[in-house]
């Protein structure tokens, strides 16, 4: 009997082996056939006696239609690019993109006539291909870099059973960094040297905030992924402005964010939200006493040593009159050097909340610590960005959201950050990456798909309107994103942020005289940004 079953097992094994070999042979033959079809497609720059016949040419010599073609012309040594989308190119059809139209689409009027490279990315069935003058390559994957908090949502967004993969047979391989600052440094490194940090691959796309933009453009980190007028029409005007340098857009927005005050109603009870920061502190302290909490914080606000966090504290500072070293918001329309006195006074007022005075704000409290206090029921109030809402919802806390209340007498100004997908100019597959960003990611559907995975403020107006109606918790953030102040994004802003953050930490920690710290910061920051 054992021998009988062993014989059956051997027979089944042989059958499986034959079928497996046959399947492999079929796949091999299909791959060869597809490659042959792609090689029958010809692209290049055609020069003719008739100026109207000179331009980029794509000829479909195969026997199948090509779908969603994206023709990219690289003009000149400076890598100026023009891009055109073609819905379908039927067998034996030729598409000519005349030279005049190509060069009208370029950002620069300068023209180097002897250098034109033409590439086309297209879909044949579900496969994505890149074809240039010399070779054809099936594009199987793209590498995307992101900061840790967005890594998991983006992995889920691009996973095998997601909406994107149902339309594109290209894998998006997500690699993450612990901090946004580390990601920015790595992006600059790979853009300038072509060498990523150890353990990482060269990215095709990098997800990051809009305040990188000035530096990214100045240091030539990015290629433009030019969305069409139709693509831009559905995007929030705030998001478009944030990721534009002049008229061109240098990234495709996928999310927006700001900060708000979140209240744990289980500790404070319901009722009107506080209109001043002093009211929030008093209410929070009463709640801590009522619940016998001795190791909590009335208001949890992330700072962190030694770099601080100006983004979260800015509503408080702005309500006391602070501005970005004389740029941006200037209360009462003040000009000249008036901003400096307000800036110094704002940091002196902030110091009264620190360790040497009331101790309301803990300078050592960072993002993880502040969120941990709130989630653990040891902080009645939390000032946070919308990113924190994921954990708050997961814990099913009974909370209310409102604008951050004023510390001074002025209306608090919240900062708005826009998160975009940047196309790395050293991408190994720039046409395919550009196609991903502009053909798929720029559509409102993409934002809706991502929001089903993680509730964040989308970058498209229709999606924002829908969420504002249906999600009371996110409504406050949407309103802030529409009315707040875009974070400045000049080339010097990374240094300026560091100045502001370290001044914030120093005055809250009681390191030095607050006025002297603020005056030195004001002078250094103004010298840095006065030419921006």
VOKOL-530989 format. One line per field, with one value per residue (C-alpha): residue number from 0; residue in three letters; x, y, z. Coordinates in Angstrom, 2 decimals. Layout:
N
num = [NUM  ...]
residuo = [ALA  ...]
X = [X  ...]
Y = [Y  ...]
Z = [Z  ...]
//
This chain:
532
num = [0  1  2  3  4  5  6  7  8  9  10  11  12  13  14  15  16  17  18  19  20  21  22  23  24  25  26  27  28  29  30  31  32  33  34  35  36  37  38  39  40  41  42  43  44  45  46  47  48  49  50  51  52  53  54  55  56  57  58  59  60  61  62  63  64  65  66  67  68  69  70  71  72  73  74  75  76  77  78  79  80  81  82  83  84  85  86  87  88  89  90  91  92  93  94  95  96  97  98  99  100  101  102  103  104  105  106  107  108  109  110  111  112  113  114  115  116  117  118  119  120  121  122  123  124  125  126  127  128  129  130  131  132  133  134  135  136  137  138  139  140  141  142  143  144  145  146  147  148  149  150  151  152  153  154  155  156  157  158  159  160  161  162  163  164  165  166  167  168  169  170  171  172  173  174  175  176  177  178  179  180  181  182  183  184  185  186  187  188  189  190  191  192  193  194  195  196  197  198  199  200  201  202  203  204  205  206  207  208  209  210  211  212  213  214  215  216  217  218  219  220  221  222  223  224  225  226  227  228  229  230  231  232  233  234  235  236  237  238  239  240  241  242  243  244  245  246  247  248  249  250  251  252  253  254  255  256  257  258  259  260  261  262  263  264  265  266  267  268  269  270  271  272  273  274  275  276  277  278  279  280  281  282  283  284  285  286  287  288  289  290  291  292  293  294  295  296  297  298  299  300  301  302  303  304  305  306  307  308  309  310  311  312  313  314  315  316  317  318  319  320  321  322  323  324  325  326  327  328  329  330  331  332  333  334  335  336  337  338  339  340  341  342  343  344  345  346  347  348  349  350  351  352  353  354  355  356  357  358  359  360  361  362  363  364  365  366  367  368  369  370  371  372  373  374  375  376  377  378  379  380  381  382  383  384  385  386  387  388  389  390  391  392  393  394  395  396  397  398  399  400  401  402  403  404  405  406  407  408  409  410  411  412  413  414  415  416  417  418  419  420  421  422  423  424  425  426  427  428  429  430  431  432  433  434  435  436  437  438  439  440  441  442  443  444  445  446  447  448  449  450  451  452  453  454  455  456  457  458  459  460  461  462  463  464  465  466  467  468  469  470  471  472  473  474  475  476  477  478  479  480  481  482  483  484  485  486  487  488  489  490  491  492  493  494  495  496  497  498  499  500  501  502  503  504  505  506  507  508  509  510  511  512  513  514  515  516  517  518  519  520  521  522  523  524  525  526  527  528  529  530  531]
residuo = [UNK  UNK  UNK  UNK  UNK  UNK  UNK  UNK  UNK  UNK  UNK  UNK  UNK  UNK  UNK  UNK  UNK  UNK  UNK  UNK  UNK  UNK  UNK  UNK  UNK  UNK  UNK  UNK  UNK  UNK  UNK  UNK  UNK  UNK  UNK  UNK  UNK  UNK  UNK  UNK  UNK  UNK  UNK  UNK  UNK  UNK  UNK  UNK  UNK  UNK  UNK  UNK  UNK  UNK  UNK  UNK  UNK  UNK  UNK  UNK  UNK  UNK  UNK  UNK  UNK  UNK  UNK  UNK  UNK  UNK  UNK  UNK  UNK  UNK  UNK  UNK  UNK  UNK  UNK  UNK  UNK  UNK  UNK  UNK  UNK  UNK  UNK  UNK  UNK  UNK  UNK  UNK  UNK  UNK  UNK  UNK  UNK  UNK  UNK  UNK  UNK  UNK  UNK  UNK  UNK  UNK  UNK  UNK  UNK  UNK  UNK  UNK  UNK  UNK  UNK  UNK  UNK  UNK  UNK  UNK  UNK  UNK  UNK  UNK  UNK  UNK  UNK  UNK  UNK  UNK  UNK  UNK  UNK  UNK  UNK  UNK  UNK  UNK  UNK  UNK  UNK  UNK  UNK  UNK  UNK  UNK  UNK  UNK  UNK  UNK  UNK  UNK  UNK  UNK  UNK  UNK  UNK  UNK  UNK  UNK  UNK  UNK  UNK  UNK  UNK  UNK  UNK  UNK  UNK  UNK  UNK  UNK  UNK  UNK  UNK  UNK  UNK  UNK  UNK  UNK  UNK  UNK  UNK  UNK  UNK  UNK  UNK  UNK  UNK  UNK  UNK  UNK  UNK  UNK  UNK  UNK  UNK  UNK  UNK  UNK  UNK  UNK  UNK  UNK  UNK  UNK  UNK  UNK  UNK  UNK  UNK  UNK  UNK  UNK  UNK  UNK  UNK  UNK  UNK  UNK  UNK  UNK  UNK  UNK  UNK  UNK  UNK  UNK  UNK  UNK  UNK  UNK  UNK  UNK  UNK  UNK  UNK  UNK  UNK  UNK  UNK  UNK  UNK  UNK  UNK  UNK  UNK  UNK  UNK  UNK  UNK  UNK  UNK  UNK  UNK  UNK  UNK  UNK  UNK  UNK  UNK  UNK  UNK  UNK  UNK  UNK  UNK  UNK  UNK  UNK  UNK  UNK  UNK  UNK  UNK  UNK  UNK  UNK  UNK  UNK  UNK  UNK  UNK  UNK  UNK  UNK  UNK  UNK  UNK  UNK  UNK  UNK  UNK  UNK  UNK  UNK  UNK  UNK  UNK  UNK  UNK  UNK  UNK  UNK  UNK  UNK  UNK  UNK  UNK  UNK  UNK  UNK  UNK  UNK  UNK  UNK  UNK  UNK  UNK  UNK  UNK  UNK  UNK  UNK  UNK  UNK  UNK  UNK  UNK  UNK  UNK  UNK  UNK  UNK  UNK  UNK  UNK  UNK  UNK  UNK  UNK  UNK  UNK  UNK  UNK  UNK  UNK  UNK  UNK  UNK  UNK  UNK  UNK  UNK  UNK  UNK  UNK  UNK  UNK  UNK  UNK  UNK  UNK  UNK  UNK  UNK  UNK  UNK  UNK  UNK  UNK  UNK  UNK  UNK  UNK  UNK  UNK  UNK  UNK  UNK  UNK  UNK  UNK  UNK  UNK  UNK  UNK  UNK  UNK  UNK  UNK  UNK  UNK  UNK  UNK  UNK  UNK  UNK  UNK  UNK  UNK  UNK  UNK  UNK  UNK  UNK  UNK  UNK  UNK  UNK  UNK  UNK  UNK  UNK  UNK  UNK  UNK  UNK  UNK  UNK  UNK  UNK  UNK  UNK  UNK  UNK  UNK  UNK  UNK  UNK  UNK  UNK  UNK  UNK  UNK  UNK  UNK  UNK  UNK  UNK  UNK  UNK  UNK  UNK  UNK  UNK  UNK  UNK  UNK  UNK  UNK  UNK  UNK  UNK  UNK  UNK  UNK  UNK  UNK  UNK  UNK  UNK  UNK  UNK  UNK  UNK  UNK  UNK  UNK  UNK  UNK  UNK  UNK  UNK  UNK  UNK  UNK  UNK  UNK  UNK  UNK  UNK  UNK  UNK  UNK  UNK  UNK  UNK  UNK  UNK  UNK  UNK  UNK  UNK  UNK  UNK  UNK  UNK  UNK  UNK  UNK  UNK  UNK  UNK  UNK  UNK  UNK  UNK  UNK  UNK  UNK  UNK  UNK  UNK  UNK  UNK  UNK  UNK  UNK  UNK  UNK  UNK  UNK  UNK  UNK  UNK  UNK  UNK  UNK  UNK  UNK  UNK]
X = [0.00  2.83  4.49  1.21  0.84  4.50  3.96  0.99  3.03  5.84  3.37  1.79  5.24  6.13  2.88  3.46  7.00  5.79  3.08  5.53  7.98  5.24  4.06  7.61  7.97  4.70  5.74  9.10  7.47  4.99  7.82  9.75  6.66  5.99  9.60  9.44  6.30  7.96  11.04  8.71  7.91  10.25  10.88  13.27  13.79  13.05  14.64  12.91  13.13  9.61  9.74  6.27  7.57  10.47  9.88  9.44  8.12  6.56  5.67  3.71  5.02  3.47  0.14  -1.45  -2.63  -0.50  -2.27  -1.52  1.60  3.70  6.20  9.10  11.55  14.76  16.11  19.66  22.36  20.32  17.74  14.80  11.90  8.60  5.91  2.83  0.21  -1.42  -4.40  -3.97  -1.64  -3.09  -1.03  0.91  0.03  2.58  2.42  4.44  4.94  6.12  9.23  7.37  4.89  7.65  9.59  6.52  6.03  9.54  10.03  13.04  13.17  16.81  17.26  20.11  19.24  21.73  20.51  17.08  16.37  12.96  11.52  8.06  6.44  3.33  1.14  0.68  -1.99  -1.08  2.64  4.48  7.35  10.02  11.23  13.90  15.97  18.17  16.48  13.26  12.83  9.89  9.46  8.71  9.28  9.95  11.59  9.87  11.50  9.39  9.49  8.53  5.01  3.85  5.67  2.95  0.04  1.99  2.93  -0.73  -1.70  0.63  0.25  -0.62  -4.39  -4.62  -6.33  -3.02  -1.75  -5.07  -4.33  -0.53  1.67  4.53  5.58  6.26  8.93  8.80  11.95  11.57  13.65  13.10  12.98  12.07  15.43  17.29  15.25  16.02  19.74  19.67  17.75  20.35  23.16  21.78  20.85  24.35  26.50  24.31  25.07  22.30  23.04  24.05  21.08  19.05  18.58  18.44  14.85  12.67  10.23  10.66  7.71  8.40  7.13  6.93  9.43  12.18  11.24  13.55  16.59  15.56  15.22  18.33  20.48  18.90  17.45  14.27  12.84  9.54  6.58  4.42  0.73  -1.66  -4.01  -6.80  -4.83  -4.22  -7.86  -8.95  -6.04  -6.24  -4.81  -2.86  -1.23  -0.41  1.16  3.18  4.80  5.34  8.48  7.30  4.78  6.17  5.16  8.05  6.08  2.60  0.74  -0.84  -1.66  -1.78  -1.46  -1.62  -1.97  -4.98  -5.92  -7.35  -9.26  -9.81  -13.46  -13.21  -10.92  -12.46  -16.07  -17.73  -18.48  -17.00  -13.35  -11.01  -10.51  -7.19  -4.17  -4.50  -8.03  -6.73  -3.98  -6.36  -8.94  -6.24  -4.78  -8.25  -8.83  -5.50  -6.32  -9.85  -8.51  -5.56  -2.98  0.36  2.69  0.77  0.70  -2.22  -1.32  1.03  2.99  6.02  9.32  12.30  15.99  17.92  16.15  12.66  9.64  8.53  5.72  3.65  4.37  3.86  0.16  1.17  4.11  2.14  -0.64  1.99  3.27  6.15  6.90  9.47  12.27  10.24  8.91  5.42  2.84  3.45  0.70  -1.02  0.85  4.02  7.15  10.79  12.34  9.09  8.95  12.09  10.54  7.48  9.69  11.72  8.62  6.99  9.91  10.03  6.34  6.98  9.68  7.03  5.58  8.90  10.93  12.12  8.58  5.21  6.52  3.42  5.48  8.14  11.05  12.16  8.80  9.05  6.49  6.38  6.33  3.52  1.35  2.05  0.87  -2.37  -3.12  -2.37  -4.92  -2.30  -2.79  -6.27  -5.12  -2.75  -1.51  -0.75  -0.87  -3.41  -0.85  -1.57  -5.27  -4.61  -3.53  -6.23  -8.92  -7.39  -7.74  -11.37  -10.89  -13.75  -12.13  -12.96  -10.78  -10.50  -8.08  -5.08  -6.14  -4.23  -1.47  -1.52  -4.12  -3.72  -5.38  -3.19  -1.73  -1.32  1.32  0.28  2.50  1.88  3.33  4.31  5.90  9.17  10.75  14.45  16.50  18.76  15.84  16.68  13.20  12.24  9.58  7.84  8.09  6.79  3.94  3.08  2.98  1.09  -1.16  -2.25  -1.26  -2.50  -6.05  -8.62  -9.23  -5.70  -6.25  -9.52  -7.83  -5.10  -7.62  -9.44  -6.21  -5.22  -7.51  -5.44  -6.22  -6.25  -4.84  -7.93  -10.78  -13.64  -12.15  -11.58  -15.23  -16.47  -14.33  -15.21  -18.89  -18.37  -15.48  -15.84  -12.39  -10.64  -12.82  -10.69  -7.52  -9.14  -10.17  -6.65  -5.15  -7.35  -6.84  -3.46  -0.04  2.05  5.38  8.07  10.14  13.14  16.60  17.60  14.55  16.19  18.70  15.96  13.85  16.82  17.33  13.68  13.54  16.68  15.54  12.22  14.00  16.48  13.91  11.63  14.57  15.82  19.17  20.30  18.40  15.28  15.64  19.28  18.49  15.62  17.64  20.54  18.12  16.32  19.55  20.88  17.57  16.98  20.48  19.79  16.38  16.50  17.64  15.04]
Y = [0.00  2.41  1.60  2.32  5.78  6.55  5.78  8.16  10.86  10.40  10.62  13.79  15.27  14.52  16.08  19.22  19.39  19.13  21.76  24.07  23.70  24.31  27.40  28.73  28.09  29.90  32.87  32.97  32.92  35.64  37.77  37.36  38.18  41.31  42.41  41.91  44.05  46.79  46.73  47.35  50.73  53.48  56.85  59.66  63.25  63.75  66.58  67.40  70.13  71.17  72.77  71.42  67.86  68.34  67.08  64.06  60.98  57.82  55.05  52.01  49.24  46.53  44.80  45.97  49.41  51.25  52.94  55.91  56.98  59.69  61.22  63.01  65.20  66.17  69.29  70.48  69.83  71.49  68.70  70.94  68.59  68.74  66.11  65.11  62.46  60.39  58.23  55.56  54.94  52.33  49.78  51.29  54.83  57.62  60.50  63.63  66.25  69.27  71.09  74.36  72.79  70.95  74.11  76.12  73.57  74.09  76.36  78.17  80.07  79.07  76.34  74.00  72.60  69.75  67.79  66.16  62.86  61.27  58.64  57.16  55.33  53.35  50.49  47.36  45.39  45.81  46.02  49.32  49.88  52.48  52.90  55.31  55.62  52.64  50.23  48.94  48.04  46.77  48.87  46.56  48.78  52.29  53.26  55.80  57.41  58.75  59.66  56.95  58.17  58.01  54.80  52.37  54.28  54.57  50.88  49.99  52.51  50.96  47.34  44.50  44.57  48.38  50.54  51.68  48.14  47.22  49.84  49.66  46.57  48.58  47.87  50.86  49.88  52.17  52.91  54.98  57.30  57.96  61.75  64.27  66.01  62.74  62.17  65.69  65.18  61.86  63.44  66.17  63.62  61.36  64.33  65.82  62.67  59.92  57.77  56.97  56.22  52.67  50.30  52.45  52.49  55.52  56.79  57.60  59.58  61.24  62.17  65.30  68.70  71.78  73.77  71.78  73.44  76.46  74.37  71.52  73.87  75.90  72.77  70.92  67.97  67.58  67.19  68.87  66.50  69.04  68.41  69.56  72.50  69.98  68.22  71.48  72.51  70.05  70.72  73.10  76.47  76.47  73.16  74.37  77.57  75.64  73.35  75.93  77.96  80.74  79.14  75.57  72.98  70.89  68.22  66.72  67.32  64.37  65.72  68.88  69.50  72.10  72.07  72.23  71.85  68.43  67.97  64.69  65.07  62.16  64.34  67.79  67.18  68.72  72.36  75.31  74.97  77.51  80.78  81.63  79.54  80.62  79.12  75.85  75.67  76.42  73.90  71.28  71.80  71.52  68.27  66.83  67.69  66.30  62.95  62.79  62.90  64.14  63.28  64.81  68.05  70.45  71.03  68.67  70.48  68.93  70.83  68.51  69.11  70.79  71.78  72.63  72.58  75.98  74.41  73.45  76.53  79.05  79.81  80.92  83.00  84.62  85.67  87.64  89.28  87.11  86.95  85.13  87.62  90.41  88.26  86.87  87.80  91.22  92.24  95.51  95.91  97.01  97.66  98.50  97.20  97.03  93.29  92.84  94.21  92.02  88.99  89.54  90.22  87.03  84.87  86.64  85.83  82.22  81.98  82.56  79.15  77.40  75.69  78.83  80.23  78.46  75.19  74.81  73.66  70.98  71.75  68.09  66.81  65.62  64.22  60.72  61.96  64.46  61.97  59.30  61.65  62.39  58.81  57.65  60.04  62.22  65.36  66.88  68.96  68.27  70.61  68.36  67.94  65.77  62.94  62.27  61.69  58.14  56.96  59.03  57.40  53.97  54.36  55.47  58.49  60.95  64.16  67.60  69.66  73.43  76.08  76.60  79.41  82.68  83.32  87.07  89.49  88.80  86.12  83.00  82.05  78.35  77.17  75.02  72.31  70.61  67.18  66.40  63.70  64.96  63.40  62.80  64.09  61.03  58.62  55.53  55.65  59.35  59.03  56.21  58.10  61.26  59.26  57.90  61.38  63.18  60.60  58.77  60.65  64.04  62.71  63.33  59.58  59.00  61.33  59.64  56.22  57.36  58.92  55.62  54.24  57.18  60.11  63.14  66.43  65.70  68.09  68.18  70.60  68.15  65.59  68.31  69.42  65.87  65.17  68.50  67.51  63.99  64.22  66.75  65.96  66.62  69.68  71.95  70.92  71.44  74.96  75.69  74.41  76.76  79.89  79.44  80.64  78.53  77.65  79.70  77.56  79.64  78.06  79.25  77.96  74.83  77.04  79.51  76.72  75.55  79.08  79.40  75.95  76.32  79.72  78.12  75.32  77.66  80.11  77.29  75.44  78.61  78.58  82.19  85.45  85.12  88.64  88.12  84.76  86.29  89.34  87.21  84.90  87.87  89.36  86.10  85.09  88.46  88.42  84.92  85.62  89.31  88.39  85.60]
Z = [0.00  0.90  -2.41  -4.22  -2.67  -3.28  -6.95  -7.11  -5.39  -7.90  -10.77  -9.38  -8.87  -12.47  -13.70  -11.60  -12.96  -16.55  -15.97  -14.24  -17.09  -19.62  -17.75  -17.64  -21.35  -22.07  -19.93  -21.67  -25.10  -24.07  -22.74  -26.00  -28.02  -25.93  -26.24  -30.02  -30.16  -28.16  -30.38  -33.34  -31.79  -32.92  -31.27  -32.02  -33.08  -36.77  -38.74  -42.02  -44.68  -43.74  -40.29  -39.60  -40.00  -37.58  -34.06  -31.83  -33.60  -32.19  -34.66  -33.54  -35.78  -33.60  -34.11  -30.84  -29.68  -27.14  -24.25  -21.99  -23.83  -22.24  -24.66  -22.99  -24.91  -23.15  -24.82  -24.33  -21.80  -19.05  -19.11  -19.92  -20.48  -22.29  -21.87  -23.81  -23.10  -25.85  -24.95  -27.63  -30.57  -32.90  -34.87  -37.80  -36.65  -36.29  -33.84  -34.61  -31.93  -33.94  -32.79  -32.28  -29.89  -28.05  -27.41  -26.47  -23.69  -22.31  -19.33  -20.78  -24.05  -24.52  -27.09  -27.93  -31.33  -31.43  -28.42  -28.32  -26.60  -26.97  -24.66  -24.45  -21.55  -22.38  -21.34  -23.39  -21.61  -17.94  -18.58  -18.43  -20.88  -21.53  -25.11  -26.29  -29.46  -28.56  -26.21  -24.69  -21.05  -19.08  -15.95  -13.06  -10.02  -8.77  -5.47  -3.22  -0.17  2.68  6.33  8.84  9.74  6.12  5.19  6.25  4.61  1.37  1.45  1.86  -0.81  -3.38  -2.31  -4.70  -4.05  -4.00  -6.60  -8.07  -8.73  -10.32  -12.97  -13.16  -13.07  -11.55  -7.97  -5.74  -3.24  -0.21  1.81  4.99  7.18  10.88  10.62  7.93  8.47  7.82  4.67  3.44  4.03  2.15  -0.75  -1.05  -0.91  -3.63  -5.82  -5.67  -5.68  -7.12  -4.05  -1.56  2.12  2.98  2.86  0.47  -3.30  -5.56  -5.34  -8.29  -6.15  -2.75  -0.53  1.49  2.70  0.51  2.57  0.81  -2.45  -2.46  -1.67  -3.99  -6.97  -6.16  -5.78  -8.74  -6.83  -8.81  -12.28  -13.01  -13.24  -15.10  -14.40  -17.07  -16.58  -16.08  -13.34  -11.49  -11.73  -9.05  -6.69  -3.76  -4.81  -1.54  -2.47  -5.99  -4.65  -2.08  -4.63  -7.37  -7.93  -10.17  -12.51  -12.77  -10.21  -8.92  -7.07  -7.05  -3.75  -2.00  1.49  3.59  7.32  10.05  13.84  16.15  19.81  20.74  24.01  25.84  26.84  29.28  31.43  30.93  30.05  27.03  26.48  24.61  23.70  25.33  23.43  25.09  25.96  29.60  29.67  28.20  30.83  33.70  32.48  31.96  35.43  37.02  35.14  36.32  39.95  39.65  38.44  40.82  38.02  39.35  36.46  33.57  31.59  31.29  27.63  25.82  23.10  21.45  21.70  22.11  22.80  21.33  18.11  19.36  17.06  15.67  13.63  16.66  18.76  15.95  16.69  20.19  19.00  16.17  18.57  20.50  17.30  16.09  12.36  10.26  10.85  9.26  6.40  6.10  8.73  10.26  12.69  11.90  8.62  10.40  8.36  8.89  12.11  14.11  13.59  15.71  18.91  18.43  17.75  20.92  23.02  21.74  22.87  26.23  26.65  25.61  28.28  30.99  30.10  30.55  33.21  35.01  35.44  35.29  33.89  31.68  28.69  29.09  26.72  26.74  25.53  21.93  19.48  20.91  24.49  23.97  22.11  24.74  27.50  25.68  24.65  28.18  29.69  31.39  29.29  28.88  25.89  23.00  20.28  17.32  13.57  11.80  11.65  15.34  14.67  13.46  16.92  18.64  16.50  16.98  20.75  20.26  22.51  22.93  21.70  20.33  17.98  17.65  16.50  18.79  21.16  21.36  23.86  23.19  21.86  18.13  16.03  16.11  12.74  12.06  9.62  6.67  5.28  1.94  1.32  -2.23  -4.35  -5.85  -8.92  -8.23  -11.16  -10.75  -11.04  -13.08  -14.63  -14.87  -17.60  -15.70  -12.41  -14.08  -15.56  -12.11  -10.60  -13.32  -14.92  -11.78  -8.65  -9.87  -10.20  -7.42  -7.28  -6.02  -3.07  -2.19  -2.30  0.08  2.46  2.84  4.30  6.51  7.34  6.43  4.71  0.96  -1.63  -3.88  -3.20  -3.81  -1.45  1.16  0.89  1.28  4.34  5.90  5.83  7.12  9.59  12.45  13.81  10.51  9.77  11.94  10.11  6.71  7.74  8.99  5.74  3.76  5.89  7.56  6.49  4.14  5.69  3.93  1.57  0.52  0.18  3.66  5.51  6.92  8.76  9.70  11.20  13.21  14.57  15.57  17.10  19.15  20.42  21.42  23.31  25.01  26.37  27.60  29.17  30.89  29.08  29.09  29.19  26.97  25.58  24.65  23.01  21.02  19.92  18.69  16.86  15.27  13.95  12.57  11.01  9.36  7.86  6.53  4.97  4.03  0.52  0.09]
//
